[in-house]
Amino acid sequence: MYDQQPCTYEDAARDVLGLADHLGIGRFVFVGEGQGAVVALRTALLAPDRVRVLALIGPTADAALDGENDALVAAMDIWCTQGPTPEIFEPAAQRATASAQAATELMARWRASAWRDYRAAANALATRPRFVEQPPKITCPTLVVHSTRGIFVPMFLGKEVADNVSGPSRFVPIETGQHAITFAFDPRVAAEILAWLPGIEDRTE
């Protein structure tokens, strides 16, 4: 249950581990996109014995850039007072999904959500600390797939993660036509992950 209290991505990582415990899952593969990829990194650092493999889409171990925070503050000022208004957030829903129907459904979920309570989660995103010195502690196999045209999380930040983990890693840049929010739905992303995982999992059993 979301308690609307200030939180960090380390808190989110602890929640992941708590959920895994509740479900009876010991070691697991963590696939994360965007800020989910940051949570995945934090989880691997917090419990290296639990995370077998990381597959990260557009990750960063850096603090939020000024442009990212400016956009976030402006968006949340509207979101938390007026809600996800179509004129502002419908384009974002279209970029975040693979079809017009999916965008419409996402907008409906956003409108039905507790949108007034998003500020604490947005603050966790905006105030996340830089931890680029910590990925060398990660020894599990790591795949990083990153858009070549990411605006808020540029490609060099994903490359930095792939280069700095100590375990075997692979970095895959994918040319995308728009901002990175779309590229999780690019079939090439899933193809890269699904092609990579079986061979890695065989070596981590």
Buried (B, 14 or more C-beta within 10 A) or exposed (E): EEEEEEBBBBEBBBEBBEEBEEEEEEBBBBBBBBBBBBBBBBBBBBBBEBBBBBBBBBBBBBBBBEEBBEBBEEBBEBBBEEBBBEEBBBEBBBBBBEEEEBBEEBBEEBEEEEBEEBBEBBBBBBEBEEBBEBBEEBEBBBBBBBBEBBBBBBBEBBBBBBEBBEBBBBBBBBEBEEBBBBBBBBEEBBEBBEEBBEEBEEEEE
